[in-house]
Amino acid sequence: MSKQTNIETFQEKLAEYIHLSSVSAQYQNIPETAEFLKTTFESLGGQAQIFTDEKYPLVFADFPAKDAARNQTTVLFYNHYDVQPAEPYDLWESDPWTLTRKDGKLIARGIADCKGDLFVRLTALKNYIDENGQPPVHIKFLVEGAEEIASQGLETYFKKYAELFSTDLIVWESGAKNELGQFRITGGNKGISCFELSTDSANSDLHSSNAAIVDGAIWHLLQGIASLKQDGKIAIDGFYDGVEAPSERAKSLARKMNFSPAELSDKYQLAYPFLQGDDLDAIKEAYLFEPSLNIEGISGGYEGESVKTVLPKHGVAKFDARLVPGQVPEDIAKKVKAQLVKNGFDDIKVEFTMGVTPYRSDMDAPIIKELIQTAESVYGGEDQVEVLPTSAGTGPAWEFNHYLNAPIAAFGISHAASGPHAPNENVYESDYLQGIDFLEQFFESLHQQVRLSGAAR
């Protein structure tokens, strides 16, 4: 079939994929979507199977190259078939479960995160196989169904099937062009430690007149929280122990990052100065390489309309700490508890709720360099490609690298305003098509590298 026919055929399949409202948080169409993917991979000539060791099935597909020499290089594409809920529906301009074209965009829940990316990858592989008769190298796909709910069960699959998933490069689920329209390639991400602080000051709420003689739970909790920072710095013993400093190459990439503090401040009307002052390089490096401690919310007592004069018996605060390589999620929560005890707040409870271990990729790996060079040729030169050693967000990259021992590169078809997780999630159709072209050329460059290495032998 022609490339255009493949594009049209796979966009029709993408519409079917979108229509399967695979919301992991609500367990909608989860087994059905896994079966759909298995059938899709098999129609492309892959050896596909569904693993059901955990509640959320994992789909794995294998496309070995017929030429034994080509099998010496393996690329694994990671995606997830689950998506965020589409509510509130009244904010959508079209049905979120129907792939819609409007104003040069493809619009639907999951089109940017990350159902569209998977079908770009499948279309590129189909085009390459039609033209060359076989995959360029050994190609694998791993598609999980619980990424939007912290990849529940993923580590179980790694522990059992890591050898089957082995690879030389992990291509991450998705990515986006930045605000300048530069194609962004990212390696790894920050980790996270989520925990709650809570305290009780009595067995029931008191009349607020007792505040003259009794300390309430929320005041006590706030004092404990305040003791965790001094002069704007995190003051938790051992918090920075083991933190891996970024390489000079990583710092150099960070300093080239498109990031404008002024634009961020203007967009959100920030009321406070940046923690690093006006030092742009320091701001960029902190954004990518520094851990953080954030209060997500504080609650307790009366929070309804008007007034209720009570002295609350209970207070709770939700925290997240973004982590960098060398930090361990549960260990951070333990260190918070130890610091509170040291500061005289031993009654404040600390409950660890969830965590993700950080990972930073080596962007100098030869296969990633090949990827970057291909991107520069497709997207218009070095100044049109932004390469970052990590993102400021969080995902299960550490598990992939830990069990598969391969570098990670994230890129995709989204743009800076695609709105993943939001109403009217979208990608430009031109980016969708360019993504197919990019991967075809990357496949060809991998094939050429294999041929050259085979000739050298």
C-alpha angles and dihedrals in degrees: 000000000000121000091248091053090051091050092051094044094050093045087057088052089046089056089055089048092051091048089061097084094211099182106168094195089062097030091237118169092338100142090036092055092048089053091048091055093047090054091046093052091047092051087058092054098260128137102241134184139171120226115206101179088122134037092263111058121229120217119211126185129185127202106179117189114244091223106080092214091059090055090070089081120056130187120192119199113207120202138150126226096202121093139191121269113273096223132155089056094182090069092060118095090205138018105293091215094053119078103236131190117211134151093351093309136112108222128194143106107283098015091117099026093066128292093091092055093053092053092047087056093047092048092050091049092048091050091049094048092048090053099039105026096235141037116285092237134343105309125194134180126204114186119179129192105214107053093118090058098049096282094282110204096008094117090054089058091049093050091053104035107025092120091054090050095047115140147158095230134022114209106204125231100263147329143185145229112253128243091278091053093251116149106247125213115188133185120207131329144235120278127229140220116198121191143151129232116205140166140181124213100181143359092260141009113280131215107271091239085079090068087088090068107016131061111228126223096250095051089049092048092049091051090051092049092048090055090064092070131050124185089348093305128114105257103194117127111243094007092127097037111130095008108157113228115228117252120251088252090055091049090049091053091047092054090054091053117121100244126139117191089192092056091047091050092048094045094053098026090235112209098199133055122254114273090239094049115223097330102122095191091049091050092051093047092048091049092056105026110026125086119232141202116216134182106218095186147328125218142169142116121026116349101163132101125306117350139328111174102217135139101225118234094200137044131177134184128192117217139186126190117197108218137206130207111299095039125102120210100223092041090058091056090050091051091051089054092048091051093050090052090049090050092053099261099110091142092066109100121220117203119186109217107176143334146189123205116235125242133186119196129225103243090188094068107125094237091051090048087054089051092050093049091051091049091052091053094049101039099044111272142311093304090058095056124071117198120196127180091216143358126236090235130080136248142141095280093125093060091051094050094040095054100030100033094215134125120257130224123184123199137137152153102281126109131215093272100038091120103216109195089017133097115277093023106190150166130202111256088223089059089048091055094042089052090058091050092048094053093046089055091046089053089051092049090051090050091051092050091052091049091050093048090048091051091049090056 
